[in-house]
Amino acid sequence: MNKIERETGLTFPEKSRLDQFFDPDYFIDPQWVAKIIVPASSYESLRLNLLTKPDDNTVSSGGLVDSTSWWKPLNVVLTKQYLADRQTLVKVVVSKENEEYEVFIECVVF
């Protein structure tokens, strides 16, 4: 979780847990994808954190999203794309499932 928070600039609430993570460890244009489960009772702080990030419309292709079997957000409640810094693009999709939120993150360094 430390790498995810450091590279995205997000802070995840207590009791959030890493469910999936894929990092092929590319030397050129490193990227990774993750799925984090956030309890509904603590989701609001993450939502507010995401809303403070300025929207970005950078287009990136060839991401890892299609390389995983678990990137399947169903009940999407929030999407956000922003630059964590001048060279790190972060895409976030939040899905509500029962009493939890599934936070799907794609991070690409270019």
HUJOVEN-V236961 format. One record per residue. RES is the residue in three letters. PHI is phi as a letter, one per 40 degrees, with the letter a starting at -180 (* if undefined). OMEGA is omega in whole degrees, -180 to 180 (999 if undefined). NEAR is the number of other ideal C-beta (glycine too) atoms within 8 Angstrom. Layout:
res->RES phi->PHI omega->OMEGA near->NEAR
res->RES phi->PHI omega->OMEGA near->NEAR
This chain:
res->MET phi->* omega->-179 near->8
res->ASN phi->c omega->179 near->5
res->LYS phi->c omega->-178 near->7
res->ILE phi->c omega->179 near->15
res->GLU phi->c omega->-178 near->11
res->ARG phi->c omega->-174 near->6
res->GLU phi->c omega->180 near->11
res->THR phi->c omega->-175 near->12
res->GLY phi->g omega->179 near->8
res->LEU phi->c omega->173 near->10
res->THR phi->b omega->-178 near->7
res->PHE phi->c omega->-179 near->11
res->PRO phi->c omega->175 near->11
res->GLU phi->d omega->180 near->4
res->LYS phi->g omega->171 near->6
res->SER phi->c omega->-179 near->14
res->ARG phi->b omega->177 near->6
res->LEU phi->c omega->-179 near->10
res->ASP phi->c omega->-180 near->8
res->GLN phi->a omega->177 near->9
res->PHE phi->a omega->177 near->9
res->PHE phi->b omega->179 near->10
res->ASP phi->b omega->-178 near->7
res->PRO phi->c omega->176 near->7
res->ASP phi->f omega->176 near->5
res->TYR phi->c omega->177 near->7
res->PHE phi->c omega->178 near->4
res->ILE phi->b omega->-178 near->4
res->ASP phi->f omega->-180 near->7
res->PRO phi->c omega->179 near->10
res->GLN phi->a omega->177 near->13
res->TRP phi->a omega->174 near->12
res->VAL phi->b omega->-178 near->17
res->ALA phi->a omega->173 near->12
res->LYS phi->b omega->-178 near->14
res->ILE phi->b omega->179 near->14
res->ILE phi->c omega->-180 near->11
res->VAL phi->b omega->177 near->14
res->PRO phi->c omega->-179 near->12
res->ALA phi->d omega->-177 near->9
res->SER phi->c omega->-179 near->4
res->SER phi->b omega->-177 near->12
res->TYR phi->c omega->-172 near->11
res->GLU phi->d omega->180 near->6
res->SER phi->c omega->177 near->9
res->LEU phi->c omega->179 near->16
res->ARG phi->d omega->179 near->10
res->LEU phi->c omega->177 near->8
res->ASN phi->d omega->179 near->10
res->LEU phi->c omega->-177 near->12
res->LEU phi->c omega->178 near->7
res->THR phi->c omega->-179 near->5
res->LYS phi->c omega->179 near->10
res->PRO phi->c omega->179 near->5
res->ASP phi->c omega->178 near->7
res->ASP phi->b omega->-178 near->8
res->ASN phi->b omega->177 near->5
res->THR phi->d omega->179 near->7
res->VAL phi->b omega->174 near->4
res->SER phi->b omega->-179 near->8
res->SER phi->b omega->177 near->4
res->GLY phi->g omega->-179 near->3
res->GLY phi->c omega->-176 near->11
res->LEU phi->c omega->-176 near->11
res->VAL phi->d omega->-178 near->8
res->ASP phi->c omega->-179 near->6
res->SER phi->c omega->-178 near->6
res->THR phi->b omega->177 near->10
res->SER phi->c omega->-173 near->3
res->TRP phi->b omega->179 near->7
res->TRP phi->c omega->-177 near->10
res->LYS phi->a omega->177 near->4
res->PRO phi->c omega->-176 near->10
res->LEU phi->b omega->-177 near->6
res->ASN phi->b omega->-173 near->7
res->VAL phi->c omega->179 near->9
res->VAL phi->b omega->-179 near->7
res->LEU phi->a omega->170 near->9
res->THR phi->b omega->-178 near->8
res->LYS phi->a omega->173 near->11
res->GLN phi->b omega->-177 near->11
res->TYR phi->a omega->174 near->10
res->LEU phi->c omega->178 near->11
res->ALA phi->c omega->171 near->10
res->ASP phi->a omega->-174 near->6
res->ARG phi->c omega->-177 near->4
res->GLN phi->b omega->-179 near->6
res->THR phi->b omega->179 near->12
res->LEU phi->c omega->-180 near->14
res->VAL phi->b omega->175 near->16
res->LYS phi->b omega->-178 near->11
res->VAL phi->b omega->174 near->14
res->VAL phi->b omega->-180 near->10
res->VAL phi->b omega->-179 near->15
res->SER phi->b omega->179 near->12
res->LYS phi->c omega->179 near->9
res->GLU phi->b omega->-180 near->8
res->ASN phi->f omega->-178 near->3
res->GLU phi->b omega->-179 near->4
res->GLU phi->b omega->172 near->10
res->TYR phi->b omega->175 near->14
res->GLU phi->c omega->-178 near->14
res->VAL phi->b omega->180 near->14
res->PHE phi->c omega->-176 near->13
res->ILE phi->b omega->171 near->13
res->GLU phi->b omega->-178 near->12
res->CYS phi->b omega->-178 near->16
res->VAL phi->b omega->176 near->11
res->VAL phi->b omega->-179 near->10
res->PHE phi->b omega->999 near->6
